[in-house]
Amino acid sequence: MTSLPPSLHLPEDVQAFLVRYVTQVKDDFGQDLGGLLLFGSAVRGDFIVGRSNLNILVIVRSLSVDLLQRAGRLHQQWEKHQIVAPLLMTEGDLVKSGRLFPLEFLQMSQHHLVLAGQDPFLTLSIDPTCLAWQCEHELMANVLRVRQRFIEGGGRIEAIQALLMLSITAVLPCIRGLFHLLQDPSKGKDSEILEHLQSTFQFDPTTFLEVLHIKRGLSSPGSLEWTKVYDRYLQSLRQFMDRVQTMRQEGRL
């Protein structure tokens, strides 16, 4: 592959070094390479220069220490270009991950671009029962982490900023997973997905959108407002968790 599709809306310089990265991976891995995929925000259309990373999945024929060392040398060279350490898996690993990590599997399967080799997601599926359980589990864990991290940070502004960014990042895949279970659109941009919460879950997404805009650098509360934002977000997160649990008890999820 020597070029990227026009549908991939990335800055020209990012696309240029991504093409060079692909070429080097193909050269370094050779016959060991089964597939090379880009996934995440760069494919969804949510990539922000200076804030977002390029997420790479590498499918290999088999794993060895030598292969991991090659991947390590490659990562040291390219991490300065926002390419995170690649996720190395065999096809067998990927099949197992669909059962054990259905939420992460869903995100990769829905938002990926094949850069080299074969697309491993064409013949794989997700167990909806496992997906529903993980979505509920992750949301509840997020509620608890948001409380705990506030205590750990002593309620400082810097701590609130960090925990809100981490939380909304973790909540968004859960929301996409829930939409997938309801057979509603789940492949749009983050803001589009949140805006659908009102019609599908009868849940007001205003506070989630507020935190997403802060994460994307589109707004910033004053120093006296961060605690209020945190309070609104925690209440909204708890309310959404309650709504999901109710729908699960009613058999709608």
N, C-alpha and C positions, 0 to 999 in steps of 0.2 A: 504494500500500500504506500503510495507516494503522496497522497493528498487526502484531505478530510471532506466529508459531505457538506454542502452549503447549509444544511439544516442545523449543523453544529455551530451555534452562535458564540464563538470565542474570539477574543482579540487576535489579530494576525500574528503578533509575536508569540502568543501562547500556542497557537496552532503550529507555528513553525518549529518550536522546540519539541512539541508533542510528536510531530512527524519524525524528527531526528531521534527521539526516544524510542519510537516504534522500530525504526531501522536498527538501532543498536540492540534492542531486546532480541529481535529476530536473528541478528548476527551472533550474539553471545549465547543464546539458548539453542540455536540450530534445531536439530531433530528432536530435542527434548520439549520443544514448544508445541502445545496442542491448540492453544487459543490465547488471544490477548484482547482484553475488553476494557473499555473506559465506562465507568458508571458513576452515578451520583449527580451532583448539582450541575456539572458541565454538560450532561446529557439532558437534564430536566429543563435547562434554560435559566437556572438560578445562580450561575457562576458569577462571583464578584471578584474582580481583580484585586489582589492584595489581601483578600479575606478568605476566599474559597480555595480548596485544594483540588488536585486532580487525583481521582481514585482509580486504581488499576487492579484488575483481576487477571492473573496469569494462570492458565491451565497447563499443567505439565504432564508428560507421560508417566513419570515417576519422580520421586523426591530423593535427594541425597544431600549429604553435607556439602559436596562440591557444588551442587546446583544452588544451595542456599548462599554459599560464599560468593558465587557469581552474582547472585541477586543483591547481595550486600554491597559489593563493589559498585554495581550499577546504581544503587540507591544513593550512595555517598556522592556520586557524580551529579545526580539529577534532583536531589531533594531541595536544592536552592531554587528550583523552578516550580515549587508548589506541588511536586509529585510526591505523594506520601509513599511509604514503604509498600510495595505491591503485596496483594493478598495472593499467595501461592497455594494452589490446590490441585489435586488430581481430580479426574472425573468422579472417582469413587467418593472423594471428600465432598464434592458438590452434591451428590445424591443424598448423602447422609445429612448434610447441612439443611436440605429442604425439609427434613423431618424434625431436626433438632433446633434449627434457627429459622423458622419459616418467615419471620418478619424481615430479617436481613436478606434472606433469599428472595423475597418478594420485591424488595427495593432494587436489588441488582437485576432481577429478571425484567422488571417493568421499565427501568431506565438504564439501558446500556447500549453501547455501540461497539461492534466487532472491529477491532483495528488490525487483527491478523488471525489466521487460522479459522477454526470452526466456532459456531455459536452453540454452547453447551445447553442453553436454556430451551431450545426448540422442542426437546423431548421430555422435559421435566415438569412436574406439577407440584402443587402445594396442598397439604391436608388442611381443610378449612377449620377443623376442630383444633388442631395444633396452633393455627394462626390466631384464632379467637382467644385461646388461653394465653398465648404470649402477649397479645395486645393488652389484655386486662392486667396481666402480671406487670408489664413494663410501665403502664400508667400508674399503678399503685406504688411501685418502687420509686417512680419519679416524684410522686407526692411526698413520700418519706424523705427522699434525698433533698428536695427543696427546703424542707424544714431543717434537716440536719445541717446542711451547708450554711444556712443562715446563722445557726448557733455557732458553728465552727468559725465563721467569719466575724462573729460579734456584731452582726448587723451593719458592718461597714459598707460604704458605697461600692468600693472595689469588689467586695465579696458578693454583693447583690447583683452587680453587673455580670460577674462571671457565672453565677448560678443560674441566672435567667437565660443567658445565652446557651449554656449547656442543656438546660431543661427544654427549651423550645426546640432545640436540635433533636432531642430524643423523643419528644412528643409527636413531631410531624410524621415520622414513619409509622407510628401507632395509628394515627388518624388515617393515613393512606391505607393501612392494613384493614381498618374497620370499614372504610368505603369499599374496598375490594370485596369483603365478605358480604356487603349489602348489594354488590354488583352495581355500584354507583361509580361515576368517573373518579379515578384515583391517580391519573398520570399527569395532571397539569402542574403548573408552577405552585410553589408553596402557598402564596397568597390566594390563588384560585381555589386550592383545596380547602383552606380555612373558611373562605367565604361560603362554601357549600354546607358548612356545619349547621347553619340556621334552618335550611330547608330539610335536611336529612335527619338531623338529631334534635331539632328544635332547641338549639344551643347558640347563644350569642357569642360570636367569635371576636368581638371587639378587642378584648384584652390580649388574646393570643396574637391578633394582628398587630397590636401595639408593640408587643415584645419582638415580633418578627421584624418590624420596621426598625426598631432599635438595633437589632442584630445586623441588619443590612446597612446600617449607617444612614438611614433615611430620617431619623429623628433622635433626639437625645434629651431626656428629662433634666431638669435643673437639679442641683445638689440636694434640694429639700424635697424633691418629688420621688426619689428612688424607692424609699420605704413604702410610699403609697402605691407605686407601681407593683412592688413586690406583693403587697397585701391584696391588690386586685387580682394579680396573677395566681396567687395561691388559692384564693377563693374560687376562681374560674376553673383551675385545674381540679380541685376537689369536686366541684359541681359537675364537670364533665365526666370524671371518674364515676360519680354516682349515676349519671345518666347511662353510661355504658353498662354498669352493673345491672341497672333496671332492665335494659334492653336484653341483656343476656338471660336474666331470670324469666323474662317473657318469651324467650325462645326466638327473638328476632335477630340474634347474633350467634 
